[in-house]
């Protein structure tokens, strides 16, 4: 007897439909064959499914069972096919009263006792069910909040295989899971670190405020103990809230990588990712035989923090150039090409030399110029060109450390950042971009018009400091953000002057 169920699998971050065809035939010695390019996890599902069916009292048919996962030319992976396989076997064995399950899409890993475990990519699968107009989606209870975010499909949280059978047979009544309306991240979702804890470093804090207001990449450079990492860890406390669309995009990525908590329906706080400098290129930008998102995609719509930037392998850093410029990463393999979103703000920190004490008034640096050059040459010129703001973070003097007056709190800074971002959202409402850092040349010409006095400042900067054409554009973008922070309609000389000083590390440290 042939019985069909519907399931789905995730390819990159997109889901595709998989028909699970179960054929139970007479003869054989209880053979159980799965075809359709299954991987190891899928092949092992037969042991889980057999045990779950028997342990739930249904009785496993001692006949030849063949399961085909169609389309058969795409490799299937993961444990999400356990539930549709088990339901298909029970349907073919006459346990189900319904023979047509085309209105149901089923995913879930089955434990040996029949309990359903969460699977990866439930949000993408729910979006597929909506697009394919499949009205009922049956998922493990741990995936219900995530899948219910998608409107237009009824999501039913299931806990056991027996519960699924009773629901399909109509002997158990269940209401669809309803997700509460979307709200931006509450205060409890934000980090406890606050900029009021940072003594001194007013210039660096101002640069961070500008960077987060316009979505600009930045580099903090200074000796050990000057507060670079401390500053970076407090950046999430001033980030603007995510829109529903941004939250949906970020949640999809976290879902397919398996890091989304089951109690969380949406990622509402902007991600802050800080990988160690020993990370591989595949770990940073994504990869593998079946490509998976890397840290740049995990930081989508948030911040990617790279501490000790020159310690990262050169090939790893060079892999950042495409996602920084295009805001996505394309991974090509012999049989597939996948694109992962990667719209992040890069925040990097570095020592100025191998020992870290160049230009430090507290300690003497013994590094030779060739050693410093070799150390800093690990960061290429093209990568530096893509970093809008480069700011020096010197050692904090005792006067600032001993100051009793409390520093400005993150909430005050955050209000200014949100106000500047709202200006940009209104400006680019019809442009499909969200911040000044995303401006293309046509946007720069339109929104960064220069007066005669401003043109003289830019001419001097390009001539004397040797900035590239890309550097010129990035100075204008940063100046536009500084003007937005002050509520100015046009760029003024003071805005350009401040923006230029955030690029002066180019000539001082990189050759």
N, C-alpha and C positions, 0 to 999 in steps of 0.2 A: 504493500500500500504506500502511496506517495502522499506526503503531507508537507505543506510549505509554510514557512514563517518568514518574517522580514526583520532584518537587523541592519546595522550600519558599522562602518569602520572609519577611522580618521587617517587621512593622508596629508601630512604636513599639519596644517590647522583646519583643513577643510574635511568635511565628512562626505562619504559616498554610500549609496545604498548597496546592501548585500542581501541577496535572496538565499535563505537557508532551506535547501531541498532535502528532505529526509525520506529515504526509501527503505521500507521494511519488507523483506522478501523471505519466502520459505526456503528451507535448506540452510546449509552452513552450520557452523558450530558456535554460533554467537559471535561471528566476526563483526567488527566495528571499524569501518573505514571512513576516513575524512579526506575528501579531495577538494581541489580548488586552490592550490598553492598555499597550504597552511604552514605556519612556522611552528617552532617547538611548543610554544605556549598553547596554540590551537590544537595540535596533535595530542597534547597531554590532557586536553579538556575531556576526552572520552572517559578517562578514569574518574575525573571529578563528577561528570554527568551520571555515569553508571552508579556510583556510590550514592549520590544525592537522590536519585530516583528510588533506589532500593531502601535507603534510610528514611524516606518519607512515606513508605508503605505502598507505593504504586506497583512495584514488581517490574523488573526489567525484562523485556521480551527476549527470549533465547532464540533469536533468528538473526539473519544477516542484515546488518544495518549499514547503509551507505549514505553519507551526508555530503552534499555538494554545496560549496560556497561560491555563488555566482555574483559577478563575473569571474570566471576561472583563471583569467590571464593576469590578475593582479594579486600580488602576494598579500596574504592575510596575517595579521599579527595581533597579539593581545588575548585577553581572556573574556572579552565582551560577548563572544558568541556562545558562551556556556548556556545562558538562559534560552535563547531561541533554539539551540540544539535540543535541550531537554524538553521544551514545550513541543517541538516537532516530533520527537520520539513518542511522547505521551499522546499526541494527536494521532499519530500513525498506529498506536497501540489501542486506540479506541477509548482513551480516558477522557478526552475532551468532547463536549457536546457540539461544539462549533467546528465546522470543517473549513470555513473561510476566515482567515485572520489577516486579510489584506488591509484592514483598518487599524492594525496594531503594529507598532514597531517596538521590538524588544532588545534590550541590552543588559548585560549583567554577568558578573562572575559568580559561579555557584560553588559554595563550600561543600564538603563531604556530607554535612548534615542538612543541606538544602538551604542554608542561609545565603542571602545575596550580598555580595561585597561590591563596593563602588568601583567604577571603571573610569578611565581617562577620556576626556573629550566629550562629556555629556552635553555641554553647551553647544558645541558644533553639531552634535547629533540632533539636538532639539531644533536647531535652525534648519537642518535638513528635513526633518519631519514636517516643519511648517512649510517649507518651500515645495515639498512633494505632496502637500495636502493630506498627510496621514493624521487623522484626528487624535489618536490615542498613542501615547508614548509611555511604556512601562520601563521603569528604571529602578535600581536599588535605592533604598531610602536615603543613603548617603549622597546620592546625586540629585535628589529632588529639588533642593533649593536652587542649585545651579541651573538645571534644565528649565525650571518654571519661570525663569527670567524672560524666556521667549514667549511672546504673545501669539495666540492663534493655534496652540496645540495644548491638549489636556495631558498633564503629566501626573502619572499615578506612582506614588512611592511604594515599592514592594520590599518586603523583608525576607520572605521565604518562598521556596518553589511551590509549596502547598497553597500559599496565599495567591500566587499567580494563577494556579489551576482553578481555584475556587472563584476568582474574579472573572476569568474567561468563561467559566461554566455558568456564571450568574448566581452562584450560591453565596457569594460574599459581595456586599455593596461597599464601594469606596468612592470618596469624593476626590476630585483632582486637587493637587497641591497648589495653593495660591501664594505667590510671592508678594510681600508687601511692596508698596510703591517705592520707586528709587529715590533715595536722598543721598546727598554727598556725605563723605566720611565724617562721622561725629568726632568730637574731641577725643573720645576713648580710643579711636582708631589711630590717632596720631602718636608719634614717638614722644617720649617724655623729655628728651634732650631739648634744651632751650638756649637761644643765643645770649640770654642774660648771664649764662655761666661763663662766657668767654670774656676775659679781661683784655683790654687793649684791642689791637688789630682792627682799628676802625676802618682803615683803607681796605683791608681784605673783606670785611663784612659788607662794606659798600659795594665792592665788586661782586660779591655773591648775590646781593640784592638785585643788582643790575642784570646779572646772568639769569637768575630765575624769573625775573620780570619779562625778559624777552626770549627765554629758551635758548640762551647762548652757551656754547661749550666753553669751559674755562680750565686753566691750569694754575694751581697754587704751588709756588716754589719757595723753599726756605729751609733752614737748618732743622735738625731733629729737635723736637720739643717746642717748636714755635707755635704749634696749634693747628697745623694743616688738617690732620685727621679729625680733630675735635670740631673744627669749623664744618668740615664736610658732613659729619654725622648729624649735624643740626640742620642741614638743608631741608629734610622732609618737613620740618616744623613750619616752614614758610612757603611751601609749594601751594599753588592755587588748587581748588577742588577740581575733580574730573567731571566732565560732562557724562551723560548716560552712554553716548556713543563711544567715548574713550574708555569708559569702564567696561563696556561690552568687549571691545577689542582686546584689552588687557586680560580680561577674564578668560577669553578663549585660549590665549597662549598659556596661561597658568594651568588651565584645565588639561590641555593635551600633554603637558609635561608632568602632570600628576602632583603639583605642589599646591593646588587649591584646597584649602580646608573644607571638609564636608559640611561644617556648620555655616559656611559662608556662601551666599548666592552670587554676589558680585564682588570684585576687587574694587573697593571704593576709595582707598588711599593710594596715591601715586607710588609705584614701586621704587625702591632704592636698593640697587644691587651692587655688591662690592666683592668681586671675585679676587682670589689670591693671585699673586704674580706668577705662580707656577702653572696657571691654566693653559690648556692647549688652544690652538686656533679653532678647532672644532668645538671645544667647550665654550669659547667666547662668541663666535659668530654662528654656531650651529654646524651640524654635519652628522656623519655616521653613514652606514650602508643604507639605512632608511633614515633620511635626514630628520633631525629633531631641532627645535629651536635652541639657540644658545643664549648666553647672558645678555647679548645686545637686544634680543627679542623679549627676554624676560623683563628687561628694563623699559619696554615700550610704554610711552606716555609718562615715563618717570625719569630717574637719574641712574646713570652708570658711573660708579666711582672706582677709579683705578689708582690705588695707593702705590707709591714707589714706581712711578711710570717707567723709568729707564730699566727697571729690573725685569720687565716683561720681555719675552723674546721678540726680536725685531719682526719676524714674520707674523706674529700675533698682532702686533701694533699696526702693521701695514694692512692687515685684514679689516681694520676699522675704517679705512678710507671710504669704501663703498657705502656702508650703512650710514656714516656721518653725512655724506653728500646726498644720497638718494633716499634716506630714511627707510630703507628696507634692505634685506640681504637676499641675494639670489644664490641658491646652492644647486649646482648642476651635477648630475650623475649620468652614467651611461644610459639608464632607462628612465630617468625622471629629471625634471627641473622644478624646484619648489621655490617660492618666494615667501619670506617671513617678514612681517612688519618690524621695524626697528627705529621708531621715532623717539629717540632718547636724548637727554642732555648729558653730555660727557663732562664729568668733573674729575680731573686728574691732580695728583700731588707728586712732587719730586723734590729730592735734595739737589742743591746746586752743584755738587761734586761727589766723588766716591766717598769721602769721609763725612761730607755733609756740612762742613763748617766754613765754606767759602763765604766771604762777606759777613761773617758772624762776629760781632764785637766781643763776644764772650770767650771764644776759642780761636786758636790759631789753626789755619788750614795748611797742611803739608803736601797737598796734591800738586803735582806739576801741571803746567798748561796742557801737555799732551794727554795726561791722564784725565783731566777735566773734559778735554775735547772728545776723547774716546767714550767717556761716560755719557755725555750729552748727545753724541752722534747716534745713539741708539734710537733717538726720536728724530725721524726724518723731517726735512723741510716741508714736504707736502702735507704731512700730518699736522705740523705746527700751524700751517696756513689755515687749517680747518678748525683751529681753536681760536674762538673770537676774543677771549679775554685771558690775558696772562698777567698774573699779579704776584708781586713779591710779598712773602710773609716772613718778616724778620723776627729775630728773637724778641720776646716781650721784655721790656725794661722793668726794673723793680718798681718804679713809680706806678706803672699800670697794674702790676700784680697786687700791690698793696692798697690800691684804691678801694675805698669802702662804698662809694656810690655804685648802685646797681646798674648794670649795663641795660641797653634797650632790649626788651623781651621780644621773643619771636612773633607773638601775636600782633604787635605793632608793625613789625616789618612785613608780616604776611598781609596785613590790610593794604599796605602800599603796593605790594606785588600783585594782589588781586585787582586793585584799581587799575594798574597799568595793563594787566592782561585783559580786563574788560574793554579798555580803550582799543586794544588790538583786535579783539573779537568783533567789535562793532566796525572797525575799519576794514577788516577782511571778510565781512559777512558773506559776500558773494564770490570770494576768491578761493574758497576751499582750503585755506590755511589758518593756523591758529595763533601764530606768534611772529614777531619780527625776524627771528632767526630763520624762518622758513621762506622769507621773501626771495623771489626770483629777480633777475635784473630789471624786468619791466616794472615790478613793484618798487624797486629801489628808485628808479627814475621818477616814478609817480609820487612817492611818499617821502623821499629824501632830497628834495630840491634844495640846492645850495645858493646862498646869497653870495655876493662878491667877496665879502670878508671871509665867509666860510670856505670859499674856493681857494683863497690864499693860504689858509691853514692847511687844507688838504694838499695843495701843491708843495708846500714846505715839507710836510710829512712824507710824501712819496719821494721827493727829491733827496732829502737829507737822511731819512731813515731807511730808504730802500725797500719799502713795502711792495709786495707783488700786487697784481690786479685783484686777486682773490682777497688779499689783505685790505685793499681799498674798499671793496664791497662790504667786508665785515666791519670795518670801522664805521661806515654809514649805518649799518644795521644796529650796532651798539649805540650810536649817537641817537638814533630814532627811539630806542628804548629809554635812554636817559631823558629825552624830551618827554616821553610818555609819563615817566615817573613824576615829572614836574608839571604835567598837564599842559605842556606847550604844543601849539599847533605846528609851528615851523621849527626847523633846526636852527640853533643859535651857536655862535662861536664857542661858548662855554661847554655845550654838549659835545661838540667835536673835539675840543681840547681834552676833555675827560676820556672820551673814547680812544683817542690816540695814545694816551699814557698807558692804557691797558694792553698795548701792543709793543711797548718798548723793550720787553725782554727778548724779542726777536734778535735785535742787533747786539744785545749784551751777552747772550748766552749761547746762541746757536749760530754756527757759521755755515 
